[in-house]
Amino acid sequence: MKFIRRSLGLLSLLAFGLLPASAQNRVVVNDSIDALMKQGIMPVTVVSDDAAIGQLVTFALSAHGAFSVRTNSAVRVTIGRTGTTAVVACDHPSFAFQTTIEARDQDDLALRVADAAIVGLGRAWKLKPLFAATKVAFVSKFTGNQEIYTTNLVHSKTSRITNLRNTSHSPRWNPDGTRLTFITSAMTGFPEIFSTNGIGNPRGVVTNVRGALGAASAGPDGRLAFASSNRGNMDVYVASADGSGARVVVATPDIDADPSWSPDGARLVLTSGPTNRPGIYISSLAGGGLSRLSTGYGYAAEPRWNPVETSLIAFTFQSGGLHLAVADLQAGTITPVPATSGMNFSRSSWCADGRHVVATQSLNSQSWISIVDTKTGKATRLSDSKLGECSQPDCYVPRN
C-alpha cells in the first residue's frame, strides 16, 4: 500500500508539473536511453504518414552513427507530409522540437527532414545538417567502362554524368557544385582534364600537360591543383579555373600527388614520398617549402582537408589493410577512425557536417562507396549493388 500511495503521489506531482525539471527528466528518460546516450547514441523510432519519406529518413538516421533506429523507442520522430512540405517533430520532454520543412521534390524533402531530425534531436551534441547539402560524384563500371555518376546521401537519385565509352575517372566538384572536372583519354588517347555539367559534350580544361594526371582539386576561388608526370616524376601544378597558366608548385625527387586545398585557399595538403612509404605534407602557396604532418604511420596518403571543421584532415593509412584517420592540426592529434570491419577504406571525401566522409570501401576485388562516421566508424553502403564496382567519391559541400 505504501508503494501504491507513493506512486500515486508521484503521478499527481507530474500531472501538475510540481516536480523539479531535473526530477521530471529522471522519470521520463529510462535507463536504456541514458545508457546509450552516454555512448553517444540515441535510440529513435521514426513514424511517418508517408512510407517513402519514412523509409528514406530511417535510412538516413541509421547511417548517421549517433542514432539507433528501433521500433519501440520512447524517443519518437513523427513526420507528417503534405505535398513537398512536412512537419517533423519529437514530443519526448528531453528532446522535444517541431520544424516545418519545405522542399523542391520528394528526395529533397527526405534529406531536409532527416537533417531537421538530426539537428533537433542532437542539440546536446551540437549535431549539424548532413544530408541536404552534400552531393556525391563517383566512378562506376556499370557499363563496362569507368564513367562518372552522381547521387545523394540516401542513394534515392543517381545519375550518369559521362557516357564516353572510355575510362573516365577522378571526379572533382567545382566550388559552386555546378560542374565536375574529371580525367579521360577518350578525346586524344592521352589523359586530359575535362569539365562537364552533365549536359552536352565535356569541355577541355587541361589538355596541354602531357603525362599521367591526378584529380584536379578546385580551390575556393576556382583555381585547380593537380598532379602530373609531365616532367618525369609526379609533381603538383596549380592552374586557373579554366586550366590556363599551369605552373609547378611542388616538385620533389619523389612522387607528389593528391593535392587538396585548405578552406581559405592559402595552402595545399598532399601526398609526397617514395611509392612504398608516402607521407602527408602541407605546402603554403606563398612559399616556404613542405611541412611534414607527423602521422605515426609508415604509409599515409590521399589527404582531404575538411571544408567545415577547418583544422581537420582525413587521410588513408596502411596497417595490415587500408584504414582512415583524422589529423587535427589545432590539437596536434591523429585519431584513427574506429575499425568496425576487416574491410579496406580509402579515398575519403568530407560531407557537409564536417563529421562524416564518403569513402571507397572494398573487400577482395569488389569495391563500393559508403558513408562513414569518423566518430564511431559506422559505415553504411551508399552505392547500389546494381552499379557494380564503384569508387573514387568526391563530395560537394557549400563553402562558408
C-alpha positions as CSV (number, residue, x, y, z in Angstrom):
1,M,0.0,0.0,0.0
2,K,2.9,2.4,0.8
3,F,4.3,1.7,-2.7
4,I,0.9,2.4,-4.3
5,R,0.4,5.7,-2.4
6,R,3.9,6.8,-3.2
7,S,3.4,6.0,-6.9
8,L,0.0,7.9,-7.0
9,G,1.7,10.8,-5.3
10,L,4.4,10.9,-7.9
11,L,1.9,10.8,-10.7
12,S,0.0,13.7,-9.1
13,L,3.1,15.8,-8.9
14,L,3.9,15.0,-12.6
15,A,0.4,15.9,-13.7
16,F,0.5,19.3,-12.0
17,G,4.1,20.0,-13.1
18,L,5.3,20.3,-9.5
19,L,8.4,18.2,-9.7
20,P,11.7,20.0,-10.4
21,A,12.8,19.8,-14.1
22,S,15.7,17.5,-13.2
23,A,13.4,15.1,-11.4
24,Q,11.0,15.1,-14.3
25,N,13.8,14.2,-16.7
26,R,14.9,11.3,-14.5
27,V,11.3,10.0,-14.5
28,V,10.9,10.3,-18.3
29,V,14.3,9.2,-19.6
30,N,14.6,5.5,-18.9
31,D,17.8,3.6,-18.1
32,S,18.2,2.2,-21.6
33,I,18.1,5.7,-23.1
34,D,20.5,7.1,-20.5
35,A,23.0,4.2,-21.1
36,L,23.0,4.7,-24.8
37,M,23.2,8.4,-24.6
38,K,26.4,8.1,-22.5
39,Q,27.8,6.1,-25.5
40,G,26.9,9.0,-27.9
41,I,24.0,7.0,-29.4
42,M,20.3,7.9,-29.2
43,P,17.6,5.2,-29.7
44,V,14.9,6.6,-32.1
45,T,11.7,5.4,-33.7
46,V,10.6,7.0,-37.0
47,V,6.8,7.3,-37.5
48,S,5.7,8.8,-40.9
49,D,2.3,9.1,-42.6
50,D,4.2,8.7,-45.9
51,A,6.0,5.4,-46.4
52,A,8.5,6.6,-48.9
53,I,9.7,9.6,-46.8
54,G,9.7,7.4,-43.7
55,Q,11.9,4.8,-45.4
56,L,14.4,7.4,-46.6
57,V,14.6,9.2,-43.3
58,T,15.0,5.8,-41.5
59,F,18.0,5.0,-43.8
60,A,19.5,8.5,-43.1
61,L,19.3,8.3,-39.3
62,S,20.5,4.7,-39.3
63,A,23.6,5.7,-41.4
64,H,24.5,8.6,-39.1
65,G,26.2,6.8,-36.3
66,A,24.6,8.9,-33.5
67,F,21.3,7.2,-33.7
68,S,20.0,3.7,-33.3
69,V,16.6,3.3,-35.2
70,R,14.3,1.0,-33.4
71,T,10.6,0.0,-33.4
72,N,9.7,0.9,-29.8
73,S,11.9,3.7,-28.6
74,A,10.4,6.3,-26.2
75,V,12.1,8.9,-28.5
76,R,9.7,9.1,-31.5
77,V,10.3,11.3,-34.6
78,T,6.9,11.9,-36.3
79,I,6.7,13.1,-39.9
80,G,3.5,14.5,-41.4
81,R,3.7,15.2,-45.2
82,T,1.6,17.4,-47.4
83,G,3.0,17.5,-50.9
84,T,6.5,18.9,-50.7
85,T,6.0,20.2,-47.2
86,A,6.5,18.2,-44.0
87,V,6.2,18.8,-40.3
88,V,8.9,16.8,-38.3
89,A,8.6,16.7,-34.6
90,C,9.5,14.9,-31.4
91,D,7.4,15.2,-28.2
92,H,9.8,13.5,-25.8
93,P,10.3,16.0,-23.0
94,S,14.1,15.8,-23.1
95,F,14.4,16.1,-26.9
96,A,11.2,17.9,-28.0
97,F,11.2,20.0,-31.2
98,Q,9.0,20.8,-34.1
99,T,10.1,22.1,-37.5
100,T,8.2,22.7,-40.8
101,I,10.2,21.8,-43.9
102,E,9.6,22.9,-47.5
103,A,11.4,21.3,-50.4
104,R,11.7,21.0,-54.2
105,D,10.7,17.4,-54.5
106,Q,10.3,14.2,-52.6
107,D,14.1,13.4,-52.5
108,D,14.9,16.9,-51.3
109,L,12.2,16.7,-48.7
110,A,13.5,13.4,-47.2
111,L,17.0,14.9,-47.0
112,R,15.8,18.1,-45.3
113,V,13.6,16.2,-42.9
114,A,16.5,13.9,-41.9
115,D,18.6,17.0,-41.2
116,A,15.8,18.6,-39.2
117,A,15.6,15.4,-37.1
118,I,19.4,15.2,-36.6
119,V,19.7,18.9,-35.5
120,G,16.5,18.8,-33.4
121,L,17.4,15.6,-31.5
122,G,21.1,16.2,-31.4
123,R,21.1,19.7,-29.8
124,A,23.1,18.4,-26.8
125,W,25.8,17.1,-29.1
126,K,25.6,20.1,-31.5
127,L,25.0,17.9,-34.5
128,K,25.0,19.6,-37.8
129,P,23.0,19.1,-41.0
130,L,24.5,16.3,-43.1
131,F,22.2,15.2,-46.0
132,A,20.6,18.0,-47.9
133,A,23.8,20.0,-48.6
134,T,26.0,17.1,-49.7
135,K,26.2,15.9,-53.3
136,V,28.4,12.9,-54.3
137,A,30.3,12.2,-57.5
138,F,31.8,8.8,-58.0
139,V,33.1,6.3,-60.6
140,S,31.2,3.2,-61.6
141,K,31.9,0.4,-64.1
142,F,28.2,-0.4,-64.6
143,T,28.6,0.0,-68.4
144,G,31.8,-2.0,-68.6
145,N,33.8,1.3,-68.7
146,Q,34.6,3.7,-65.9
147,E,32.0,6.5,-66.1
148,I,31.2,9.4,-63.7
149,Y,27.9,9.3,-61.7
150,T,26.3,11.5,-59.1
151,T,24.0,10.7,-56.2
152,N,22.7,12.0,-52.9
153,L,23.4,10.6,-49.4
154,V,20.3,8.4,-49.3
155,H,21.0,7.0,-52.8
156,S,17.5,7.9,-53.9
157,K,18.5,9.8,-57.1
158,T,21.5,8.6,-59.1
159,S,22.5,10.0,-62.5
160,R,25.2,9.0,-65.0
161,I,27.1,12.2,-66.0
162,T,29.5,10.9,-68.7
163,N,28.9,8.4,-71.5
164,L,32.3,8.5,-73.3
165,R,32.6,4.7,-73.6
166,N,36.1,5.0,-72.3
167,T,37.8,5.4,-69.0
168,S,36.7,8.5,-67.1
169,H,37.9,8.8,-63.5
170,S,38.9,11.2,-60.7
171,P,35.8,13.4,-60.5
172,R,36.0,16.6,-58.5
173,W,33.3,19.3,-58.0
174,N,33.9,22.9,-58.8
175,P,33.4,25.5,-55.9
176,D,29.7,26.1,-56.6
177,G,28.7,22.5,-57.3
178,T,27.5,23.1,-60.9
179,R,30.3,21.3,-62.7
180,L,32.7,18.4,-62.4
181,T,36.2,18.0,-63.6
182,F,37.4,14.5,-64.5
183,I,40.2,12.8,-66.4
184,T,39.7,10.8,-69.6
185,S,41.7,9.7,-72.6
186,A,38.6,9.5,-74.8
187,M,39.3,12.5,-76.9
188,T,43.0,12.2,-78.0
189,G,44.3,9.0,-76.5
190,F,46.2,11.0,-73.9
191,P,44.9,11.6,-70.3
192,E,43.4,15.1,-70.1
193,I,41.3,17.0,-67.7
194,F,37.8,17.9,-68.8
195,S,34.8,19.6,-67.2
196,T,31.1,18.8,-67.5
197,N,27.7,19.8,-66.1
198,G,26.2,16.5,-67.4
199,I,24.6,18.3,-70.4
200,G,26.2,18.2,-73.8
201,N,29.9,17.5,-74.6
202,P,32.6,17.9,-71.9
203,R,34.9,20.9,-72.4
204,G,38.7,20.6,-72.2
205,V,40.3,22.3,-69.2
206,V,43.9,21.0,-69.0
207,T,44.8,19.5,-72.4
208,N,48.4,20.7,-72.8
209,V,50.1,19.0,-69.9
210,R,51.2,15.5,-71.1
211,G,51.9,12.5,-68.9
212,A,49.9,10.8,-66.1
213,L,47.4,13.1,-64.4
214,G,45.8,13.1,-61.0
215,A,42.4,14.6,-60.0
216,A,42.0,18.4,-60.3
217,S,41.0,19.7,-56.9
218,A,39.2,23.1,-57.1
219,G,40.1,25.8,-54.5
220,P,37.6,28.3,-53.1
221,D,38.5,30.8,-55.9
222,G,38.2,28.1,-58.6
223,R,41.9,27.5,-59.1
224,L,42.8,23.9,-59.9
225,A,45.5,21.9,-58.2
226,F,46.5,18.6,-59.8
227,A,49.5,16.2,-60.2
228,S,51.2,15.4,-63.4
229,S,54.2,13.4,-64.6
230,N,54.9,15.9,-67.4
231,R,58.5,16.4,-66.2
232,G,59.2,12.8,-65.3
233,N,58.2,12.5,-61.7
234,M,54.7,13.3,-60.5
235,D,54.7,17.0,-59.5
236,V,51.9,19.2,-58.2
237,Y,50.6,22.0,-60.5
238,V,48.2,24.9,-60.0
239,A,46.2,26.4,-62.9
240,S,43.5,29.0,-63.2
241,A,39.9,27.8,-63.2
242,D,39.8,27.5,-67.0
243,G,43.1,25.5,-66.9
244,S,45.3,28.2,-68.2
245,G,48.7,29.2,-66.7
246,A,49.5,25.8,-65.2
247,R,52.7,26.0,-63.1
248,V,54.6,23.7,-60.9
249,V,54.2,24.5,-57.2
250,V,55.6,21.3,-55.6
251,A,58.4,19.2,-57.1
252,T,60.5,16.8,-55.0
253,P,62.7,13.9,-56.2
254,D,59.8,11.6,-55.1
255,I,56.2,11.3,-56.1
256,D,53.9,14.3,-55.3
257,A,50.2,13.8,-55.7
258,D,46.7,14.1,-54.2
259,P,46.6,17.9,-53.6
260,S,43.6,19.2,-51.5
261,W,43.0,22.8,-50.8
262,S,42.7,24.4,-47.4
263,P,39.3,26.1,-47.0
264,D,41.0,29.6,-47.2
265,G,42.8,28.6,-50.4
266,A,46.2,29.5,-48.9
267,R,47.7,26.0,-48.6
268,L,47.6,22.6,-50.1
269,V,47.8,19.2,-48.2
270,L,49.3,16.5,-50.4
271,T,50.9,13.1,-50.6
272,S,54.7,13.1,-51.1
273,G,57.5,10.5,-50.8
274,P,58.6,7.1,-52.2
275,T,55.8,4.9,-53.6
276,N,56.0,2.4,-50.8
277,R,56.4,5.0,-48.0
278,P,54.4,8.1,-48.8
279,G,53.6,10.7,-46.2
280,I,51.3,13.7,-45.7
281,Y,52.7,17.2,-46.3
282,I,51.4,20.7,-46.2
283,S,52.6,23.4,-48.7
284,S,52.0,27.1,-48.5
285,L,51.3,28.7,-51.8
286,A,53.2,31.8,-50.6
287,G,56.4,29.7,-50.5
288,G,58.5,28.2,-47.8
289,G,58.6,24.5,-48.8
290,L,56.9,21.5,-47.5
291,S,56.0,20.8,-43.9
292,R,55.6,17.1,-42.9
293,L,52.5,16.1,-41.0
294,S,53.6,13.5,-38.4
295,T,51.0,10.8,-38.6
296,G,52.9,7.9,-36.9
297,Y,52.3,5.6,-39.9
298,G,54.8,4.4,-42.4
299,Y,52.3,4.7,-45.2
300,A,49.9,7.7,-45.3
301,A,48.3,9.1,-48.4
302,E,45.1,10.6,-50.0
303,P,44.7,13.6,-47.6
304,R,41.5,15.7,-47.8
305,W,41.1,19.0,-46.0
306,N,37.8,19.4,-44.1
307,P,35.8,22.4,-45.5
308,V,33.7,22.7,-42.4
309,E,35.9,21.9,-39.4
310,T,39.0,23.6,-40.9
311,S,41.6,22.1,-38.6
312,L,40.8,18.5,-39.6
313,I,42.4,16.5,-42.4
314,A,41.3,13.0,-43.3
315,F,43.7,10.5,-44.9
316,T,44.3,6.9,-45.7
317,F,46.9,4.8,-43.8
318,Q,48.1,1.3,-44.2
319,S,48.4,-1.1,-41.2
320,G,47.6,-4.6,-42.4
321,G,44.8,-3.2,-44.7
322,L,43.8,0.3,-45.6
323,H,42.1,2.5,-43.0
324,L,41.1,6.1,-42.4
325,A,42.3,8.5,-39.8
326,V,41.8,12.2,-39.0
327,A,44.5,14.7,-38.2
328,D,43.6,17.7,-36.0
329,L,46.1,20.4,-36.8
330,Q,44.9,22.6,-33.9
331,A,45.0,19.9,-31.2
332,G,48.0,18.1,-32.7
333,T,46.4,14.7,-32.7
334,I,46.0,11.8,-35.0
335,T,42.8,9.7,-34.5
336,P,42.2,6.5,-36.4
337,V,38.5,6.1,-37.5
338,P,37.3,3.1,-35.4
339,A,37.5,-0.1,-37.4
340,T,34.1,-1.9,-37.4
341,S,35.0,-4.5,-40.0
342,G,38.0,-6.1,-41.7
343,M,37.4,-4.2,-45.0
344,N,39.6,-1.6,-46.6
345,F,38.7,2.1,-46.6
346,S,40.4,4.7,-48.9
347,R,39.8,7.8,-51.0
348,S,37.6,9.7,-48.5
349,S,35.8,13.0,-49.0
350,W,34.2,15.1,-46.3
351,C,30.4,15.7,-46.1
352,A,28.5,18.9,-45.1
353,D,28.6,18.3,-41.4
354,G,32.4,18.0,-41.1
355,R,32.0,14.7,-39.3
356,H,31.2,12.2,-42.0
357,V,33.0,11.2,-45.1
358,V,32.1,9.2,-48.2
359,A,34.9,6.7,-48.9
360,T,35.7,3.7,-51.1
361,Q,35.1,0.5,-49.2
362,S,36.5,-2.7,-50.6
363,L,36.8,-6.4,-50.0
364,N,38.9,-8.7,-52.2
365,S,38.2,-7.5,-55.8
366,Q,34.9,-5.7,-55.0
367,S,34.5,-2.0,-54.2
368,W,31.6,0.3,-53.4
369,I,31.2,3.7,-51.8
370,S,30.0,4.1,-48.2
371,I,29.1,6.9,-45.7
372,V,31.5,6.6,-42.8
373,D,31.0,8.3,-39.4
374,T,34.5,9.3,-38.4
375,K,33.5,9.4,-34.7
376,T,32.0,5.9,-34.4
377,G,33.4,4.1,-37.5
378,K,29.9,3.2,-38.6
379,A,29.9,2.5,-42.4
380,T,26.8,2.3,-44.5
381,R,26.8,1.3,-48.1
382,L,25.7,4.1,-50.4
383,S,26.1,2.8,-54.0
384,D,23.5,0.4,-55.3
385,S,24.9,-3.1,-55.9
386,K,23.4,-3.0,-59.4
387,L,26.0,-0.4,-60.3
388,G,28.8,-2.9,-59.8
389,E,32.2,-1.7,-58.8
390,C,32.2,1.9,-57.5
391,S,35.0,4.0,-56.2
392,Q,36.7,7.5,-56.1
393,P,33.9,9.5,-54.3
394,D,34.1,13.3,-54.2
395,C,31.6,15.3,-52.1
396,Y,30.3,18.8,-52.9
397,V,29.8,20.9,-49.8
398,P,28.7,24.5,-49.9
399,R,31.6,26.8,-48.8
400,N,31.1,29.2,-45.9
